Amino acid sequence: MHFVHRGVAKCVPEKIELTEKELEKIIKQTADDLRLTEQGDDESDEDGTVNDRQPPVNPDDEFNFAQYDEEDSSNPIRIGAVATLPNLGDLGDDVQIRTEGPDSDEEDDIIKPTDNLLLVGHVESDASILEVYIFNKEEGSFYVHHDIILPWFPLCIEWLSHDPTDPQPGNLCALGGMDPVIQVWDLDIENCLEPAFKLGKKPNKKKKTKRVGHKDAVLDLSWNRNFTHVLASGSADSTVLLWDMDQGTPHTKLDCFGDKVQSLSFHPLEAQTLLAGACDGAARVFDCRAHETHREWRLAAEIECVSWDSHNPFCFAMSNNEGKVAYVDCRRDEPLWTIDAHEKEVTGLILSEQVSGLMITVSTDGRMKTWDITSAGASQVSERSNKTGQSLCAAACPEAPLSVAVGGDNKQCHIEMVDLTASEQVMNRFGTRLPVATLLETNEAMDT
């Protein structure tokens, strides 16, 4: 799951309408492509990375991180052969993008400035769907606005605004899944059958094409908010790739991991700093200008989640599949502290960007806990059982940090919205730390 800030999405998303013949043609073409791919997959390890741009001043700094403050914010539009864009003209002459009509006046179709979007990768039976929810805390709204049918199980979601075909910021969603190719969808278009572009390419013997990108499932994604054309992906092939979305190719590979890479996070302030957690039991911090060297901290078994502490930029937290959470200061060789947070895997780990010291954890033991953390330790504030059963992920709303979405595998309720302002323990501990706008809203709600 992933929340989107308010005011990003178009008020009325564009809609694509297809005739029955066009839809039948697309289904047939997709089936043919899948058949060719299955017959012609080449498992060669040979990469097909294409690099046609000028080399940087520092050959070890592919993205010129050292000079990012001085660079022009505009990015050139250069999509390579790997990033493929849907050609709507090929679908037929009757394809229409509809933004007017009777449905446009439906209140539920309009995305208000006070609405948050919540992106949810939902798998039920053999169906895989990206659901785009509307969440409005003030109105108490929570419903699916539109959805996108996916060709494979989604494993990670990342929001980004960088569209290589448009100099203006967009509203896009990158998806990683069981397929090694990353798909990027435009969230402002409904009923779209193809992603805006893809990152990566499978090998094919018949077409004599080489592999570009990962060799296995993509387990996590992190977008660089300082260098907006850079996206990091971690994979079950035990590597991390840094993608240049303008080129459509990976230009840096991090391959020092001993097992699958499950969690990634670019530093919120330092464009060149990347945090990665792997199943070999280590969290590693890389300086992408000199990626051959790194620092690492260990937490036995498999690292499930990593998260930077935006209130203390030297620190991050990591969790593992044995229920432990550790807090690390990058200036020290060992974690500052480690706690037994849950009985099972800690699959959701949130360090609040708005409320200092607030940490939220969820686990497959079906519990959600809030913690007050400092460099000296962590004290538990509250605990509750989740309706989602085995909780698999969690996300806090950016504009309402005490509203937390929890996802799990209970078929009766796969998403639960938790309002932590209803917890007396939470409000007693964190009420004075809430941002002014949130505190005013909370006080008004409590008075009502």
NULO-319230 format. One line per 10 residues: number of its first residue (from 1); their letters; for each residue z negated, y, x of C-alpha. Coordinates in nm, 4 decimals. Example, Ala and Ser with C-alpha at 12.3 -4.5 7.8 and 13.67 -1.06 7.14 Angstrom:
residues 2
1 = as = -0.7800/-0.4500/1.2300  -0.7140/-0.1060/1.3670
end
This chain:
residues 448
1 = mhfvhrgvak = 0.0000/0.0000/0.0000  0.0568/0.3580/0.1059  -0.0228/0.6912/-0.0630  0.2239/0.9830/-0.0579  0.1024/1.3433/-0.0501  0.1402/1.5578/-0.3584  0.4418/1.7835/-0.3924  0.6723/1.5690/-0.1755  0.8686/1.3843/-0.4442  1.1356/1.5418/-0.6633
11 = cvpekielte = 1.0096/1.6365/-1.0090  1.2921/1.4382/-1.1700  1.4310/1.1636/-0.9420  1.8038/1.1017/-0.9492  1.9199/0.7911/-1.1332  2.2114/0.5636/-1.0498  2.3884/0.3852/-1.3347  2.6274/0.0930/-1.2805  2.8662/-0.0786/-1.5178  2.8354/-0.4538/-1.5748
21 = kelekiikqt = 3.1457/-0.5195/-1.3632  3.0097/-0.3173/-1.0726  2.6759/-0.4931/-1.0919  2.8483/-0.8317/-1.0971  3.0561/-0.7304/-0.7943  2.7460/-0.6272/-0.5980  2.5650/-0.9521/-0.6812  2.8647/-1.1584/-0.5713  2.9065/-0.9586/-0.2493  2.5358/-0.9931/-0.1684
31 = addlrlteqg = 2.5505/-1.3687/-0.2229  2.8548/-1.3952/0.0054  2.6806/-1.1906/0.2761  2.3731/-1.4087/0.2584  2.5833/-1.7229/0.2856  2.7691/-1.5902/0.5901  2.4439/-1.4861/0.7539  2.2874/-1.8285/0.7033  2.5949/-2.0031/0.8444  2.6500/-1.7671/1.1355
41 = ddesdedgtv = 2.3050/-1.6812/1.2689  2.2975/-1.6816/1.6461  1.9489/-1.7305/1.7857  2.0424/-1.5921/2.1243  1.7736/-1.3738/2.2801  2.0373/-1.1343/2.4068  1.9790/-0.7831/2.2778  2.2572/-0.5588/2.1540  2.0865/-0.2276/2.2151  2.3314/0.0591/2.2352
51 = ndrqppvnpd = 2.2390/0.3734/2.4212  2.5047/0.6409/2.4277  2.2904/0.9487/2.4765  2.2213/1.1375/2.7964  1.9359/0.9990/3.0076  1.6111/1.2008/2.9997  1.4869/1.3977/3.2960  1.2107/1.1387/3.3432  1.3675/0.7891/3.3150  1.0271/0.6463/3.2136
61 = defnfaqyde = 1.0003/0.8890/2.9215  1.2771/0.7803/2.6822  1.1814/1.0229/2.4043  1.0869/1.3107/2.6385  0.7335/1.3140/2.4993  0.6208/1.5410/2.7830  0.8327/1.8266/2.6459  0.7989/1.7710/2.2716  0.6163/2.1025/2.2134  0.9111/2.2980/2.3547
71 = edssnpirig = 1.1872/2.1025/2.1825  1.3951/2.2333/1.8964  1.2611/2.0920/1.5707  1.6108/2.0230/1.4378  1.7430/1.6756/1.5097  2.1105/1.5932/1.5623  2.2700/1.3725/1.3020  2.3881/1.0673/1.4935  2.3739/0.7371/1.3118  2.4956/0.4475/1.5171
81 = avatlpnlgd = 2.6584/0.1279/1.3977  2.3196/-0.0301/1.3367  2.1875/0.2167/1.0787  2.4027/0.1423/0.7734  2.4320/0.3772/0.4780  2.5336/0.2648/0.1274  2.8842/0.3762/0.0366  2.8514/0.4386/-0.3341  3.2249/0.4995/-0.3621  3.2893/0.1340/-0.2844
91 = lgddvqirte = 3.1010/0.0316/-0.5983  3.3634/0.1708/-0.8310  3.4886/0.4927/-0.9850  3.2378/0.4867/-1.2700  2.9234/0.5078/-1.0575  2.7136/0.8018/-1.1721  2.4020/0.9664/-1.0389  2.2329/1.0890/-1.3562  1.9775/1.3691/-1.3493  2.0250/1.4869/-1.7091
101 = gpdsdeeddi = 2.0056/1.3221/-2.0457  1.7508/1.2177/-2.3048  1.5411/1.0164/-2.0573  1.5004/1.3176/-1.8298  1.2778/1.4853/-2.0885  1.0391/1.1925/-2.1053  0.7019/1.3095/-1.9808  0.6389/0.9918/-1.7832  0.9609/1.0410/-1.5860  0.8527/1.3822/-1.4560
111 = ikptdnlllv = 0.6555/1.3826/-1.1300  0.4098/1.6730/-1.1406  0.2916/1.8751/-0.8385  -0.0558/1.7258/-0.8966  0.0730/1.3655/-0.8866  0.0312/1.1350/-0.5903  0.2694/0.8463/-0.5369  0.1264/0.5086/-0.4402  0.3754/0.2692/-0.2808  0.2903/-0.0960/-0.3417
121 = ghvesdasil = 0.4583/-0.4067/-0.2040  0.4125/-0.6613/-0.4832  0.4933/-1.0311/-0.4568  0.4652/-1.2507/-0.7640  0.6109/-1.6014/-0.7616  0.9563/-1.5617/-0.6002  0.9948/-1.1931/-0.6924  0.9390/-0.9205/-0.4330  0.9179/-0.5622/-0.5571  0.8378/-0.2186/-0.4214
131 = evyifnkeeg = 0.6465/-0.0466/-0.7023  0.6180/0.3324/-0.7049  0.3020/0.4261/-0.8952  0.1993/0.7668/-1.0243  -0.1669/0.8486/-0.9636  -0.3165/1.1666/-1.1083  -0.6925/1.1827/-1.0661  -0.7389/1.4911/-1.2839  -0.5507/1.3361/-1.5785  -0.6683/0.9804/-1.5193
141 = sfyvhhdiil = -0.3060/0.8579/-1.4934  -0.2074/0.5424/-1.3083  0.1205/0.3697/-1.3931  0.4447/0.2408/-1.2406  0.7051/0.5189/-1.2380  0.9895/0.3040/-1.1038  1.0404/0.0020/-0.8809  1.2857/-0.1429/-0.6309  1.3785/-0.5113/-0.6088  1.3527/-0.6395/-0.2510
151 = pwfplciewl = 1.5386/-0.9303/-0.0869  1.2294/-1.0602/0.0972  0.8483/-1.0510/0.0973  0.7261/-0.7034/0.2009  0.4575/-0.7115/0.4712  0.4135/-0.3417/0.5603  0.4961/0.0016/0.4224  0.5255/0.3400/0.5930  0.6212/0.6727/0.4412  0.8393/0.9160/0.6361
161 = shdptdpqpg = 1.0270/1.2379/0.5724  1.2938/1.2093/0.8431  1.6396/1.1415/0.7002  1.9010/1.1114/0.9789  2.1760/1.2214/0.7371  2.0024/1.5337/0.6107  1.8407/1.8157/0.8117  1.6003/1.8775/0.5226  1.2826/1.6642/0.4931  1.3209/1.3705/0.2579
171 = nlcalggmdp = 1.0983/1.1299/0.0675  1.1590/0.7902/0.2273  0.9817/0.4584/0.2568  1.0263/0.2175/0.5492  0.9618/-0.1483/0.4711  0.9010/-0.4385/0.7057  0.8972/-0.7971/0.5880  0.9831/-1.1573/0.6625  1.3279/-1.0384/0.7726  1.3462/-0.8752/1.1194
181 = viqvwdldie = 1.5626/-0.5899/0.9873  1.3692/-0.2820/0.8683  1.4849/-0.1234/0.5424  1.4390/0.2456/0.4622  1.4620/0.3425/0.0927  1.5017/0.6830/-0.0693  1.2129/0.7229/-0.3165  1.3857/1.0117/-0.4963  1.6585/0.7823/-0.6308  1.5904/0.5377/-0.9134
191 = nclepafklg = 1.7814/0.2136/-0.9784  1.9132/0.2132/-0.6226  2.0368/-0.1289/-0.5108  2.0713/-0.0576/-0.1395  1.8427/0.1070/0.1178  1.9335/0.4498/0.2533  1.9707/0.2901/0.5976  1.8545/-0.0073/0.8025  1.7098/-0.0441/1.1500  1.8091/-0.3598/1.3319
201 = kkpnkkkktk = 2.0813/-0.6183/1.3102  2.0897/-0.9972/1.3032  2.3187/-1.1883/1.5393  2.6264/-1.3523/1.3944  2.8503/-1.5930/1.5859  3.1515/-1.5562/1.3582  3.1449/-1.1781/1.3680  3.0509/-1.1849/1.7388  2.7643/-0.9437/1.6858  2.4484/-0.9447/1.8944
211 = rvghkdavld = 2.0923/-0.9012/1.7811  1.9503/-0.5520/1.7686  1.5785/-0.5171/1.7086  1.3166/-0.7806/1.6391  1.3590/-1.1589/1.6361  1.0901/-1.2286/1.3762  0.9024/-1.0762/1.0831  0.7982/-0.7093/1.1002  0.4206/-0.6904/1.0450  0.3453/-0.3187/1.0702
221 = lswnrnfthv = 0.5113/0.0228/1.1006  0.3913/0.3641/1.2183  0.5833/0.6896/1.1890  0.5373/0.9578/1.4538  0.4529/1.2763/1.2636  0.4964/1.4887/1.5775  0.8263/1.3331/1.6889  0.9667/1.2760/1.3418  1.2723/1.0745/1.4470  1.0528/0.8055/1.6098
231 = lasgsadstv = 0.9279/0.4965/1.4245  0.7224/0.2171/1.5821  0.7391/-0.1416/1.4576  0.5169/-0.4372/1.5444  0.6416/-0.7909/1.4977  0.5551/-1.1584/1.4913  0.7792/-1.1862/1.7995  0.4876/-1.0300/1.9979  0.6640/-0.7014/2.0692  0.6527/-0.3383/1.9627
241 = llwdmdqgtp = 0.9756/-0.1394/1.9371  1.0073/0.2382/1.9331  1.3086/0.3266/1.7193  1.5144/0.6423/1.7495  1.6227/0.6820/1.3880  1.8886/0.9373/1.4792  2.0558/0.6758/1.6999  1.9625/0.3803/1.4785  1.8550/0.1788/1.7845  1.5357/0.0874/1.9691
251 = htkldcfgdk = 1.5015/0.2589/2.3065  1.1626/0.1304/2.4163  1.0138/-0.2181/2.4003  0.6439/-0.2945/2.4558  0.6121/-0.6655/2.5357  0.2724/-0.7078/2.7015  0.1170/-0.8797/2.3987  0.0057/-1.2407/2.3981  0.0558/-1.2911/2.0234  0.1757/-1.1266/1.7026
261 = vqslsfhple = 0.1322/-0.7484/1.6688  -0.0353/-0.6857/1.3324  -0.1375/-0.3190/1.3297  0.0036/0.0071/1.4694  -0.0983/0.3715/1.4593  0.0424/0.6761/1.6355  -0.2225/0.9277/1.7366  -0.2469/1.2104/1.4782  -0.2369/1.4821/1.7486  -0.0809/1.3342/2.0631
271 = aqtllagacd = 0.2832/1.2457/2.0057  0.3008/1.0100/2.3037  -0.0085/0.7988/2.2240  0.0276/0.4711/2.0317  -0.2489/0.2297/1.9285  -0.1609/-0.1373/1.8694  -0.3715/-0.4342/1.7567  -0.2540/-0.7927/1.8147  -0.3516/-1.1476/1.7307  -0.4445/-1.2079/2.0958
281 = gaarvfdcra = -0.7721/-1.0270/2.0228  -0.6967/-0.6952/2.1928  -0.6305/-0.3388/2.0826  -0.4151/-0.1475/2.3314  -0.3473/0.2235/2.3766  -0.0113/0.3222/2.5266  0.1216/0.6442/2.6696  0.4838/0.6124/2.5611  0.5979/0.8307/2.8528  0.4848/0.5528/3.0891
291 = hethrewrla = 0.4645/0.2488/2.8645  0.4379/-0.0049/3.1478  0.0681/0.0827/3.1801  -0.1894/0.0745/2.9061  -0.5616/0.0315/2.8374  -0.7073/-0.2435/2.6209  -1.0312/-0.3325/2.4440  -1.1113/-0.6789/2.3111  -1.2631/-0.8009/1.9863  -1.2631/-1.1807/1.9685
301 = aeiecvswds = -1.0062/-1.3649/1.7541  -0.7255/-1.1719/1.5800  -0.7118/-0.7950/1.5333  -0.6370/-0.7213/1.1675  -0.6420/-0.3386/1.1510  -0.6648/-0.0370/1.3813  -0.7276/0.3238/1.2802  -0.7693/0.6518/1.4712  -1.0675/0.8758/1.3948  -0.9106/1.2147/1.3240
311 = hnpfcfamsn = -1.2532/1.3817/1.3509  -1.2995/1.2473/1.7041  -0.9564/1.2196/1.8684  -1.0838/1.0067/2.1574  -1.2032/0.7302/1.9222  -1.0615/0.4568/1.7019  -1.1890/0.1599/1.5007  -1.0573/-0.1947/1.4932  -1.1352/-0.4974/1.2747  -1.0730/-0.8705/1.3148
321 = negkvayvdc = -1.0367/-1.1890/1.1129  -1.4021/-1.2850/1.1625  -1.5392/-0.9875/0.9682  -1.6253/-0.7686/1.2678  -1.5541/-0.3979/1.3145  -1.5751/-0.2204/1.6525  -1.5671/0.1506/1.7353  -1.4059/0.2508/2.0640  -1.4147/0.5647/2.2776  -1.1001/0.5607/2.4924
331 = rrdeplwtid = -1.2942/0.7169/2.7797  -1.5135/0.4060/2.8090  -1.4346/0.0489/2.9075  -1.6296/-0.1211/2.6278  -1.6618/-0.0488/2.2531  -1.9431/0.1892/2.1615  -2.0634/-0.0558/1.8973  -1.9621/-0.3690/1.7051  -2.0930/-0.4718/1.3610  -2.0638/-0.7771/1.1364
341 = ahekevtgli = -1.9100/-0.5890/0.8437  -1.7985/-0.8804/0.6238  -1.8125/-1.2580/0.5992  -1.4334/-1.2954/0.6203  -1.1291/-1.1038/0.7449  -1.1505/-0.7242/0.7307  -0.8022/-0.6655/0.5890  -0.8494/-0.2978/0.4990  -0.9948/-0.0369/0.7359  -1.0009/0.3351/0.6501
351 = lseqvsglmi = -1.1417/0.6177/0.8618  -1.1258/0.9153/0.6263  -0.9149/1.2073/0.7464  -1.0939/1.4452/0.5070  -1.4584/1.3303/0.5232  -1.6164/1.3028/0.8667  -1.8017/0.9790/0.9327  -1.6727/0.7985/0.6217  -1.5422/0.4479/0.6917  -1.4258/0.2124/0.4164
361 = tvstdgrmkt = -1.3694/-0.1604/0.4648  -1.2348/-0.4305/0.2333  -1.2190/-0.8023/0.2974  -1.0942/-1.1327/0.1672  -1.4594/-1.1987/0.0779  -1.3895/-0.9759/-0.2240  -1.6206/-0.6942/-0.1184  -1.5625/-0.3250/-0.0546  -1.8121/-0.1363/0.1622  -1.8579/0.2256/0.2654
371 = wditsagasq = -2.0156/0.3170/0.5978  -2.1519/0.6284/0.7648  -2.0445/0.6070/1.1278  -2.1242/0.7997/1.4433  -2.0770/0.7263/1.8115  -2.4237/0.5648/1.8038  -2.3582/0.3130/1.5255  -2.2731/0.2459/1.1615  -2.5015/0.2362/0.8571  -2.3897/0.0804/0.5292
381 = vsersnktgq = -2.3939/0.3218/0.2342  -2.2636/0.1199/-0.0603  -2.1134/-0.2163/-0.1525  -1.9260/-0.3456/-0.4554  -1.7360/-0.6522/-0.5715  -1.3637/-0.5951/-0.6238  -1.1751/-0.7055/-0.9342  -0.8836/-0.7914/-0.7071  -1.0599/-1.1036/-0.5787  -0.9526/-1.1563/-0.2182
391 = slcaaacpea = -0.8776/-0.7975/-0.1192  -0.5791/-0.7734/0.1137  -0.5281/-0.3985/0.1614  -0.6728/-0.0569/0.0809  -0.5586/0.3056/0.0864  -0.7424/0.6340/0.0252  -0.5763/0.9156/-0.1676  -0.5041/1.2122/0.0678  -0.6012/1.4803/-0.1844  -0.8871/1.2793/-0.3380
401 = plsvavggdn = -1.0423/1.0925/-0.0436  -1.3060/0.9205/-0.2601  -1.0354/0.7622/-0.4762  -0.9426/0.4334/-0.3118  -0.6762/0.1829/-0.4144  -0.7570/-0.1821/-0.3378  -0.4957/-0.4574/-0.3605  -0.5521/-0.8307/-0.3777  -0.4232/-1.1625/-0.5048  -0.5959/-1.1766/-0.8435
411 = kqchiemvdl = -0.3045/-1.2082/-1.0876  -0.5030/-1.0377/-1.3636  -0.5492/-0.7201/-1.1578  -0.3587/-0.6921/-0.8340  -0.4537/-0.3232/-0.7876  -0.7857/-0.1570/-0.8581  -0.8462/0.2180/-0.8338  -1.2040/0.2798/-0.7217  -1.3667/0.6213/-0.7775  -1.6421/0.6520/-0.5191
421 = taseqvmnrf = -1.7675/0.9767/-0.6757  -1.9280/0.7507/-0.9373  -2.1527/0.6046/-0.6667  -2.4808/0.7938/-0.6337  -2.5334/0.6562/-0.2811  -2.1901/0.7782/-0.1680  -2.2323/1.1261/-0.3163  -2.5832/1.1638/-0.1716  -2.4534/1.0756/0.1747  -2.1073/1.2370/0.1800
431 = gtrlpvatll = -2.1138/1.4997/-0.0977  -2.1813/1.7900/0.1384  -1.9042/1.6745/0.3741  -1.6258/1.6796/0.1163  -1.3492/1.9397/0.1570  -1.4099/2.2527/-0.0532  -1.1342/2.1808/-0.3086  -1.2486/1.8220/-0.3571  -1.6141/1.9278/-0.3816  -1.5335/2.1831/-0.6539
441 = etneamdt = -1.3346/1.9226/-0.8506  -1.6152/1.6693/-0.8139  -1.8832/1.9158/-0.9282  -1.6709/2.0169/-1.2279  -1.6225/1.6516/-1.3249  -1.9946/1.5774/-1.2884  -2.0852/1.8839/-1.5007  -1.8443/1.7682/-1.7697
end
